[in-house]
Amino acid sequence: MEALLKRELGTAKLKATGHSGGGCISEGLSYDTDFGRVFAKINYKNQARQMFDGEKASLEAILSTNAIKAPRPMKVVDLNQGGAVFVMEHVDMRLLSRYSAQLGEQLADLHLHNKRQKEKQIKAEQTIGKGSGQSEVPVVDRFGFHVVTCCGYIPQVNDWQTDWVSFYTQQRLQHQLGLVEQAYGDREARELWASLQCFPIQSSRTPGRSTYFVCPIPAPSLPAEGPAAVLRRGGGACVAPRRPVERQCGRLLGRPHHL
């Protein structure tokens, strides 16, 4: 694997640092390279490539907001014997303590980033002599994500929807119930779900439209759920996204497990 990583990363130096880590399903090793220290997250299952591609895209989406520190993704590499390696920036971290308030503020900024981008866009469009312009981070008006992400090894259906109720009920709850029926033959769960859909209530978003829930209508945003810690050098909070957030407001995130 180390010869493969050398070739794919374009580095002559690849020395294991002795740092290791992992989560429930993946292993992790840190290496010193020609361009600094990296972390390699390794999984030997067939689903690894799809899972890591989703995590890479998720980290890129988080970093594009400049709202919070996260490991910089580098490359997903297929292993010859099966599985894949996700190479990213190595971040030295320690337990979160006095920076917890800062973390909370930065997570709030992350959640609000798309909403603020939308407000800036509307303001620019309403300003005389000023066009809508181009934002470095595009405004998201729908709910979903542009690539498949995974909850563990389970691929999530991230097709774009115009409203969050359709996304959450059809592509989260209904999809999971379908997997339960397929894996365990549990028809009762499917029947109960069908019964629930027979009693819709009015949506607070679209008058006269029947949906499943009445609650404040969320704007598409970029949520993150996962381990957080303090940077060893310079302080400050850092987050690593975990599995997709199940309240699902727009974009879904994977998890680098080394933190």
N, C-alpha and C positions, 0 to 999 in steps of 0.2 A: 504494500500500500504506500509506503514512503517514497518508492521510486515513482509511482504514479503521481503522487502529490507534487513531487519535485518538477515533473514534466508539465503538469497541468497549471501549476502556479508560476512556472518560469523562474524558479529559484535554485541556486547551486547549493545553498545551505538549508538543511532541514534537520534540526536537532531537537529531540524530545526534551522538554523542560522538567518533566517529572510531575507536572500539574495534570491531574485527571479529574473527571467528573462525569455526571450523567444523570439521567432521569429514569423513568420507569421502563422505557423501551429503547433508549439510545445510549451509547458510550461516548466519552469525550476525552481528547488528548490535546495538549498545547505543544506548539513547536516554535522554535526560533527560526526565522527565515532571513533572506537578504533584505527584506523590507519590513522587518519587525516581527513581533510575536503574534501568532494566529491560534485560533482554537478550531479543532476539527471535531465535528459531531458525526458519529459513525452509526449507521444502522444497516444490518445485513438482510433485511426483509425486502421482498419485491416491491412493497409500497413506498420504500424509502425515498425514491426520486420525486414522486408526486408530493409527498409530505414535505420534503426539504424545499422544493420549488415554491410551495405555498409560504413557508416560513421566510424564505429569502425575499419574496415580494412583500410580505408583511413588514419586515424590518425596513425595507426601502420606503414603504409608505409612511412609517413612523418617522424615520429620519428626514423625510422630505418636508415635514412640518417645522422642524427646528424647535420643537416644543420640549423635548426631553432627550437625554442621552440614552442611546441603545447601541449594542454592538453593530459595527458596520459589516454587512454581508459581503462576501467576496465571490465564491463560486460553489456550485454543486457539481460533484464529480461522481460518475458511475464507477463502481468497483467491478473488477474483472470477475470476481467470484459471486457477484450478486449484491444488491444493495447500493448504497451511495454514501458519500461524505459531504457534509455541508461545512465549508471553511468560512470563518468569519474572524473579525477582529477579536483578539484576546483582551478582556477587560479585567483588571485586578480589582477585586471588590471585597468589602467587609460588611459586617452586619449593619443594617440601617439603624441610626440612633437619632442624632440631633437634626438630621436632614429630612425627617419624616414630613414636616410641614411643607418644605420645598417640594418634596415628591408629590404631595397632594395638589399643590398649586400647578405643577407641571402636568400632571395627569388631567387636571381640569382644563388647562390650555389645550392639551391634545384633543380632548373631547369637543372643545368649542372651536377648534381650528377651522373646520369646514364651514360652520355657521358664520364665523367672522369673515371668511373669504367671500361668502355669498353676500354679506352685508356690504363689503367693500365693492363688490361687483355692481350691486344695485346702485350704490351711491355714485360710482363712476359713470354709470349709464344715465343717471339723472342730472349730471353736471353738464352745463352748456359748454360746448366746444371740446368735450373730453369723451373719447370713445370708451368702450368697455375694457380695452387693453387685454394683455395676456398675462395671466398669473403663472408663476413657476409651478405652483401646485393647483391643478384644475379643481373647480368646484364640482362636488358630487351632488346630484339632485335625486339619485335613486338609491335603493338599498340592495347591497350585494357586494361582490368583489370581482376583479377581472381574472383571477385565477382560482383554481380549486385549492382550498385549505383543508386541513385534517384535524379531527378531534381524536387524538391517538392515531390509529391507522385508518379510521373511518373517514372517507372523503365527505366533505360538506357540499351541499348543493348551493352554489353562490350565484346563480343566474340573477340578473338584475330585475328588480321589481319597482314599480312606481310608488308603492305604499308599504309601510313596515308590517302591517297586519298580514297581508298576503305573503310577504317574505317569511315572517316568523311562523305562521301556521302551516304553510304549505312546504317550505323548504327546511324547516327545523323540526317542528312537532310531528307533522305528517310523515316526513321522511324517516324520522327515528322510529315511529310506530310501524312503518313498513318494514324496517330492518328487524324489529322485534318479531313481527309476524313471520318473516322469512327465516329467521334463525331459530325460533322456538315454537313456531306454529301456534302462536297465541292469538287466536281469532277474537277472543273476548276484548282485547285491547283495541283492535280495529273496530269492533262493533260499538264500543263505548265512545270512541272518537267520532264515529258516524252519528251517534246519538247527540253528542255535544254540538255538532254542526247543524243540527235540526232546530237549535234554539239560539239563533243569532240575536244580537242587540244592536241598537243603532250606533253608528260610528260618530264620534265627535268631530271627525275631520270632514266628512262628506255628508251633508244633510240628506236623509232619505236612503242612504246606503247602509245595508246590513253587514255587520262584521261581528267578530267574536268578543271584542273587548271595548270598554270605554275607559280611556285614560288620556293624560296629556300626550299630544302627538309629538314624537321626537323628530328632530332634523337628522339627516344622514351625518354621521360623525365617525371618528376613528377611535374606537375603544381599545383599551389594553388591559389584560388581566394576566398577572404572572408575578414571579419573584422580583423583588427590588432590593437594592443595597446601596452602599456608599462607595464611591470611587476611592481607592487607596491613595491615589495621587491627586491632590488638589481639592478633595472633597466633592460634594455635590451628589445628587441622587442619580441612579441609573435604573432602567427597567428593562426586563426581558419579557416579551409577550409570551403568554402560555397558549392554551387552546382557545378557540374562538369564544368570544363572550356571548352567552346565550340570550342576552336581552337584545342583541344584534341591532346596532344603530349604524348601518351602512357598511363598514369594512370589517373584515374578519382577520384575526391574527393567529400566527402559529407561535411556537415556543422554542427558543434556544435553551436547552436544558442545562447548560454548564454553569448557570449562575445560581 
